[in-house]
Amino acid sequence: MGGPSIWMSRYEVGAARLVTVLFLLAAVSLPATRLPSWGRALDRKGSGAFIGAEKRVDGGLLAPGGRANSAPVWPKLVVAAMAYAAPRTEVPLEAPRSLPAHNPASLVANSATVQSADQNYNVTLKDCSPPVALNSSAMSPPSGPCSYQMALFGSFGGQAYERQETASAALAAEIATDLRPFSGCTRTSHVKLADGIEATVSSWGPGMGETGPCKASWQAQGWTFVISGMTPHLWVGGLWTATADQIIAYVRGHALPARGEMDSTNAGDGLITSLTWDTGTDLYQTFTYHGALPAVEMAASMAPYPGSTKG
């Protein structure tokens, strides 16, 4: 994705831009933190005081101070990650109330690393066999047994800005960058998707050494959706339209935040996907490495995490 963003960076596969998280491949030396058996969250000032013990509800954990039948049940991995992030950041925490059970690579999010600073936080999710403690060195490249790229499930996080106008401008810049056609791939056509939604498709022009589309985009419910990639199998046989229709059907029944963007880039090992949206002075993001729908599912389940307030 484009625009200024502290918690993520870019790299390229071929000529396509791929989005990943800043701390994805960075070596970390954070102290290992075991997942709490009942999940308790520290207060935001880092005093070590607990702000409420989570309660077990149908095998899950209520957020701090939550009451049965009135508060979301949070995955234990999320509770542990938020307990680590809360005293270390001023960003109002948001987190997924559920983690996708699987993605096209058959990965399951069972381990995590957390990076947290005053103005940003990021939780990287991995599939480790066996699962490891929060921030375990086993996930640290290059030698950690669960540091390899194919174990990466995805991530979620947030970035604070001083003013709402700045956050909105950062999101608008990312959308504009992701909609910009690749050089030489500027021939425009239109394709009908599910629910009568029309996608704009950019294709390679004559003499470019490539054929077929390179990027497709559409608008729905205040969101911009972009799928791009250089690999032919994305465009041949209807893979991209099937993916788009799947996303449209899911969003029809599951509300996303009010305004944002999905950017999904096809690589050899799947659709690398991020969703970014603004809430007041803050931007939030979900990311998955092997498929588009799991990132959409996480974004739809994101909610303010109790006990987290700026200041």
N, C-alpha and C positions, 0 to 999 in steps of 0.2 A: 504494500500500500504506500501511497505517497504522503508527502507532508511531514512536518516535524513530529517525531515521536520518540521519546526517550526509551520506552520499554521494548522497542522492536527495531530491527534492522533489515536490510535487503541482501539478497544474493541472486544470482541468475543461473538458470539452466537453459543452455542455448541462448536465445535472444529474449526469452520470456523472463519477466520479473517474478520472483517468488518472494512471499512474505514469510518471515519467521520472527521469533522473539529475540530481543537483544541478548538475553542470558542463556539462550538455547544451547549453544555450543561452548560457552565460556566455562572455564574451569572454576569450580566453586570450592571453597574450603570452609563452608559453614558447619557449625557443630551439629552432629546428628541429634535429632529430636524424635523420640519414640512416639508413635501414635498413642494418645491417651485412651485408656479403656472406656472412659465415660465422657471424654472431651470437655475440657474446661477452657474458657477464654480469659486471657490476661486483660487488665484494664489498659487503656490507650496511652497512659502516661508511663508505662513501663515500670510501675512500682512493684509489680509482682502480685498485686492483689487480684483475686478472681472477681469477675463481674457477674458470675452466675454459672452454676453447673448445668450442663446439658442433661436432658433426661431421655432415656430410651423410649422410643415409640415405634412399635412394629419393626424392631431391628435397626432403626435409624437413630439420629440424635436431634433433639430440639436445639435450636439456637439459644444462646444465653438468655435466661429470663423467660423463655417461651413456655406456653401452656399447651397441653394436649388439646387437639382439635381447633387450635387458634393460631398456631405458628407453623412455618414450614419445617419439615424434617430435612436436615442437612446430612450429606454423606460424611462419614467419620473422617475421611481424608481431607475434605474441605474444612471441617471444624479444626483439625490440627493445623492446617495451613493458615487459617485466619487467626488462630491464637498466636502464631509466630509473627504474622504481618502486623496485627493491630497495634502493638506498642511501638512499632518502628516506622509508621507512616502517618501523614496527616491527610491522606486521601480517604474520603468516606468509602469504606470497603463494600464492594458488591461481589457476590459469589454465586455459582450455580447451585440451585437447590437439588439438582440431580445431574449425574454424569452419564453420558451415553453408555449403554451397556456394551456396545461393540461399534466398530467401524469397518469399512471395507477391508482393512488389513487384519481384522479379527483381534485387534488390540483392546485391552481393558485397562483403564486408568486405576492403578493400584499403589503408586508411589509418587512422591512429589518433591520438588525443590522450590524454595521460596526466596525471592529477592525483594527486599522492601527498603525504601528510602523515603525521605520526607515527602516528595512530590510524585512518587510512583510506587507501584508494587506489581509483581508478576509471579504467578504460580505455574510452574512447568510440570505437566503430568506425564508419567511414563508407565510402561508395562514392564515391570521387572519380575523375573522368575528366579527365586521367590521374591515377594514384595520386600522392600527395604524401608528403613526408618526415614522420617522426614529429613531432608538435606543430607542424606548419607553420602559419604565419599564414593560409594559404589556407583553413583550416577555422575561422577566427575570425570570428564575426559582428560587425557586420552586413554587411561588404563582401567577405569572403573568397569566392573563386569556388566553394569547396566548403563553405560555411557554411550553405547552405539546408537546411531541415528534411527535405525528401524524400530527401536524401542520407544520412540517418541510418540505419545498420543496427541498432545496438544498443550494448550495453556489458556489462562485467563488473567486479566489484570486491569489496572487503571492508571491514569495519568492526570495530574491536577494542573490547571492553569489559573492565573490570577483573576481573569475576567471571563465571563460567559462569551463575550464577543470573540475572544482569542481562541477558546475551545471550538466554537462554531466555525471560525475561519480555518482552523487546522483540519477539521473534518471536511469542509468544503474543498480544501486544497487536495486532500487525499482522493476525494471522489473525482475531481477534475483530472488528476494525474492518471488514475486507473481507467478512466473513460477515453483517454487520449490514444488514438490508434498507433500501432507500431509503424515505424517508417516503412513505406512501401505496401502497407496493408490497409488501404484506405477506400477500397471499393465497398460501397454500402448497399445492403439489401435488408429486407424485413422478413421475419418468420413469426407465424402465429404459434403461441404456446397455450398452455392450459388456461382456462377461465377467460379466453379471448385476449390475453395479454400479448402485446406485440414486442418482439425483441429486435433490436438493431444489430446487424451482423456486419463486421468488417472482414473483407477478404483480400487476398494478395492480388496485385495488379500484374499485367503482362511483364515478362522479362525479369521477374524478381527471383526466379529459381525456386519458388514455392507455389503451391496451388491450394485452393480452398480457403476457408475462413481462418482467422487467427484470434478473433475476439467477438463476444456477444454480450449484450447488456439489455436490461429491462428495468422498469420501474413498477413498484407495487407497495401500497400501504406506507408511503413516505420513505421507502427504502430504494436505494440503487443497488442492483445486482449485476456483477460482472464475472464472466467466465472467459478465460483466455488460455492460450497454449499453442505450442509449436508442433505437438505430436499429432500425426494424422488420425490416430484412432479416436481422438476426442471428437472429431468432426464427422468421421465416416461411420455410418451405421446408427446414427442418432443418439450417441452417448450423451452429448451435451444437452440435447432437447429433453431426453429422459431425466437427466439430472435437474434441469430447470423445472420441469413439470413436477418432480418430486418435491422440490423446495417450495414451489407455489402452493402445492396441496398442503404441505406442512404448515406454512405461514397462514394459510386460510383458517386453520383451526387452532393456531397457537400464536398469541400476540407477541410481537417483537417490541423492543423499545420504540419510542415515537418516531425517531428519525435516525438513519444510519446507512451503512454500506456493507455489502458482502463482496469480497474480492477473492476469486478462486482461480488458481493457476494450475494447469495440468502438467505433471511431470511423470517420469517413468514409473514412480511408485504411488501415484494417486493424485487426487486434487488437493493441493495445499491451499487451505481456506482460512480467511480471517473475517470476522464481523466487527465493525467499529461503530460506536454511536456516542453522542454527547448527552450528558445530563447536567444541566447547569454549567458550572465551570470545569467539569471533568469529562474526560473521554474514557470509555471502557472498551475492552476487546476480548473476544474469544477466538481461539485458533485451534485448528486441527491439521495434522500433517498428512493424513491419508484419505480424506473424504470431505465433501461439502456439508452433507446433512448433519453430521455430529456437531459441527461448529454452530450451525443454525439452532440445533436443539439446546446446546449450552447457552446460547444467547437468549433464547426464549425462557430459560429457567433462571437467568440471573436476577438477583434481588438484593436490595440493601441488607448487609449483614448486621444483625442487632449488636448494639454496644459500640458501633463505629461511628464517630462523629468528628468533624473537622474542628481543630482547635484544642 
